[in-house]
Amino acid sequence: MTAALLSALLVASPHGWTLQHARHVLTSKTYAVTDTTQADLPRYELRFSARSLRRGFVYDGDAYDTLTSVSLPVHFTFRSPGRIGGFRGPPADTSQPAFPIRAAFYYAWYPEAWWRDPVFPYSRFHPSLDYYSAADARVVRDHADGLRYAHLDSGIYSWWGSDGYPAAKPAYLKVDGRFVVYVYGDAGDGCATAARWRAANTVGADIVLKAFAGFRDCAAQPDAWHQYSAALAEYDLLPDSFMIAPGFEERSEAAPRLQRDVARWRAAVEAMLASNARWQLVLSFNEWPEGTSVESAREWATPSGYGAYLDVLHELVP
């Protein structure tokens, strides 16, 4: 009798907050949760498992994050009438790659970029994920898996000013502790551009500028130079960077600027690896309007699910 009474006291509060009731409340909806124990305050939209809520109303187990479509280990106390207290998620992965760093230009401007009036879809190709939204967590997860499958270290992502992805996030690429900024350019760039970027860099960023004529002779030099030229299968900008592209087939142009060829792509990957460039760049992961994507498409689908171009990277890149 004493043992039975003790058990009842452990699973029920004075107000009837029983373990059974708490489990029912916990699994009835999705919870918006922020991990305040971490400096970057990661936010989740979580669904929980009843069996992981145990005596003392302590949750210690996996939860499903609907924002990223992954399960992750979490710990918290579930209090009446349904409040999450003392929440802790998984620790941030603060590891960073060392040179050579291999990265792909990545675009999140979908679904809007699928339309270019009056044309839909504005691409010559048919992505295996269909004409997706970059806000879909499952798409983001599939893309992250594709980058990892290809042994790429990073995605170079458009940043839209102070409201964009903040450099304080652990996932932001850093070199020697300095967050990396790739800079696009235009035909008007020159040494004055490099000087302006040096003067503006009061935050200790690692700046990689787009090259222009005479860039090596400028008094102000960034941390590195890159080139964005998808009409060329390879672009050598040693020792800073080496860029490769699978093709360039812009939807509105009558003929490709660079015809796709998987055998040539294999040779380009081998040349990139042999270059020992500090930055080894793939142009691009998913720029579908210009037809430079290495993401899987119906036209080059393979049994791996990742497509011929990522298969080559997976095979050759260490």
Number of C-alpha atoms within 10 A of each C-alpha: 5 6 7 8 9 10 11 12 12 13 18 18 14 7 8 11 16 20 22 14 15 22 21 14 16 21 14 11 11 15 17 13 17 16 18 14 13 13 11 15 12 16 14 19 16 23 19 22 16 18 10 17 22 18 13 16 21 18 24 17 18 18 21 19 20 18 16 18 17 14 15 13 14 20 20 18 19 23 15 16 12 15 12 18 13 12 16 18 21 12 11 13 8 11 10 17 13 12 12 16 19 25 21 23 18 20 17 15 13 15 13 11 18 18 14 14 8 7 11 11 18 20 22 15 18 15 21 17 15 10 17 15 18 16 14 14 16 18 16 17 15 15 21 15 13 22 23 14 17 22 18 23 17 21 21 19 14 17 12 8 8 8 7 9 14 14 17 10 15 16 15 17 22 19 14 9 11 15 18 19 19 16 15 14 14 9 7 8 15 16 17 13 17 21 15 11 16 17 10 11 12 8 8 12 18 20 21 21 22 19 21 18 10 9 18 12 9 14 11 16 18 17 12 19 23 24 22 19 14 23 19 15 22 23 20 17 17 15 13 18 24 28 29 26 27 30 26 26 25 20 19 14 9 8 11 16 15 18 15 17 12 15 11 16 21 19 14 20 26 15 16 24 16 10 18 17 21 17 24 25 28 27 27 28 25 20 21 27 21 21 24 23 26 28 23 25 20 13 13 17 17 15 8 11 13 24 21 22 25 24 21 18 20 18 12 14 15 9
